[in-house]
Amino acid sequence: MSGDIRQLFRVVLACTTVLFCTGATLAQSGEWTKEIAAFEAQDREAPPQKGGVVFVGSSSIRLWDLSGSFPGVRAVNRGFGGSHISDSNRFVDTLVIRHSPKTVVFYAGDNDLSAGKTPETVAADFATFVSKVRAAFPETRIAFIGIKPSLQRWALISKVRQANALVRKQCEADDRLAFVDVDGPMLGWDGKPRQELLVADGLHLSPKGYELWTMLVRPFVE
């Protein structure tokens, strides 16, 4: 291969690499654009009030009727379905910080494990979330709802419990953190998730499931 051809090959390779990386970056930056834009629009219409409760995380938060479950509580829903803990970390300023919350109720990790992330990654990502909130509001309380057992993802239950144990350990070391255990309460006599607590897909919560969660979370909100 002559020197000119080698140089041409290097240029083509460099351009291909730049285009690939740029495309990947653009794809990543575009993820959740619609959801975050909707939250920002809501905040413009109703500017955030300080001292309330922010519920943040994945679809189990997004689908929660907070006004019905916690009447009289200034609760803001910032759940976006399919998200991982790392996504909440990425958008923590929009989701949490701008609301100056007294309390944060957090649920995520379910999708993380399903996507192949390890329990250790789940715990580390939650620790990052805590540190980001703490940097702005050192006294804000954060309640982590344990990753739920579900029929659709029952094969992951061992990893679910490993992740929950790691996060619980974090919470026990800090009075401003709390771990809300939903694993035991969601199981029936057979040790499997109670069907009446889940909708037909075997993953998301039914109205009865949210009634149970509301009862478990209420002490941390009120």
N, C-alpha and C positions, 0 to 999 in steps of 0.2 A: 504494500500500500504506500503510495507516494505521500510526501509531506502535505501537498495541497488537499489530497483526498482525506488524509487524517484530520486536517484542520476543519474541512467541511463536515466530517462525521461528528467532530466535537461540537460544532455549532448547532447541528441538527439535534444532537442529544441534549444539549443545554436548553434549546428552545422547547423541546418536547417535555423536558422535566419542569420547566417554568410553567408551561401551559397546563400540565397535569396538576401541579401543586396549586396553581391559581384556581383551577376548576374545583379542586377539592375544598379549598378555602372558601370559595364563593358558595358552594353547596352547604358547607357547614354553617356559614354566617347566615344563610337564608333559613336555616331550620328554626322553627318556632316564631318566625317573623309575624305571621298572622296573629298568633295568640298573644304575643307581647304587645303588638300594636293595639289589640283590643283592650288589654289592660291599661295601656297608656291613655287610650281614649276615655275609658271609664274614669280614670284619675283626673282627666281634664274637666269632665262633666261634673264630677263630685270630688273635689280636692281632698286628699287623705287627711283624716283627723288623727291626732296623736293619741297614744294610750289605748288603742283598741286591741283586737285579737286578729292576727293574720293566720289563715289556714293556707298552707302551701304544700305543693307536691303533685302527685300524679292523678289519675282519673278518679280514684276513690275520694279525693278531695273535690275535684271538679264537679262531680255528680251529687255532692252533699248539699241538701237544702238547709243552709245554715240559719236562715231567718226562722224557719219552722222548728229547727232543732234547738236553737238557742235564742228564744225571744228575749228582747231587751239587752242583748249583748251586741256591742259594736264589732261585728265580725266581718272580715273581708275575705272573700274566696279568691285565691290565686293558684288554683289547681289547673294543670294542663295535661290532658290525657296522653299516656305513652311516655311521659318524661322520666328521666333518671335523676338521681340526686345531683349528679354533676350539672344537669341543666338548671336546676334551682340555684346552684352555686354561680353559674355563669350569669344569670339574670337576677341575682339577689338584690341589687339596687332597686330595680323596678318592682320586684315581687314583694320585698320586705322592707328594706331600709327607708324608702320614702314615706312609709306609713308610721314610722316611729312607734312600733307596737310595744305594748306592755307584755304581751304573750304571743308566742308563735306556736301553732300546732302543725306538726310536720308529718307527712306520710309519703314515703317513696322507698324504693329498694326492690319492690316486687318486679318491676320491669328490668331492673339492673341484673338481677339473678337470672331471669328468663333469657336475657341477652348474652349470658355467659360470664358476667362479672363475678368475682369471688366474694365471699362474705367479708374478707379483709378489705376489699376495695369499697364495699358498701359502708363499712364502719369508718374507713379513712375519709370517704367523701362526706359523710355526715359530720365528722370532726372538722372538715374544711368549712362546711356550712355554718357550724357553730362559731368558728373563729371569725368568719366574715361578719356575722351578726354582732358578735361580741366587740369587734373593732369599732363599730358605730354605737352600740348600746350595751355596755357592759352588764347592766342589771336586767335586761330583758330575759324572761323565762322562755324556755323552749321545751315543748313536750313532743317526744317522738312516739308516734303510734307504731307499735311493733308490726313488722311485716306479717300480713294475715295469712292463715292457711286457706287454701282454696282447692276445689275439686279439679279445676283445669290444670293447676300447677302443683298437684300433690307430689309429683315425682321430685320436686325441688324442696320438699319439706325439711330435709336434713340441712340443706344450705340456708333455708329460711331461719331455722332455729340457731344455726351457728352465727348468722349475721345479727339476729336479735340479741344473742348472748353478748356479743362484742359491743353492741350499742348500749345495752343495759349497763355493762361495766363502765362505760364512759359516763352515763347518766348518774350512776351511784357515786361517782367521784366528784360531782358538782351539784350543789344544792339548787342551782338555777336551772338544772336540767331534770327532766322526768321521763320515765319510760312507761308507756301505757301498754300493758300486756293484753293483746286481743286473741292470742293463740288458744289458751285454755278455754275462755268463754265461748269461742266459736266452734268448739268440738262437741260432738254428741257422745253417747255412751259407747259407741263403737270406735271412738278415737279418731273419727274422720270429721271433716267440716260438715256442719248442719246445713242441709240443703235449703231450708227455709230462710237462711241468712244470705243466700246468694241468688242472683237471677239465673235465667236459663243457661247463660254461657258458663256457669260454674266458676266465674272469676270475680265479677263485680257484685257489690252489695245490693241486696233487696231492701225494701223499706224496713223490714224487721232487722236486717243487718245494721242499718243506720240507727235504728232505735237502740240497739245494743251498744254501738260505738258512742252514741250520744251520752248514754248513761255512764260509760267508762271515762269519757273525756270531760264531762261537765265539771267535775271537781277542779280540774286544772284551768278551766275557762272562767268559772265564776268565783 
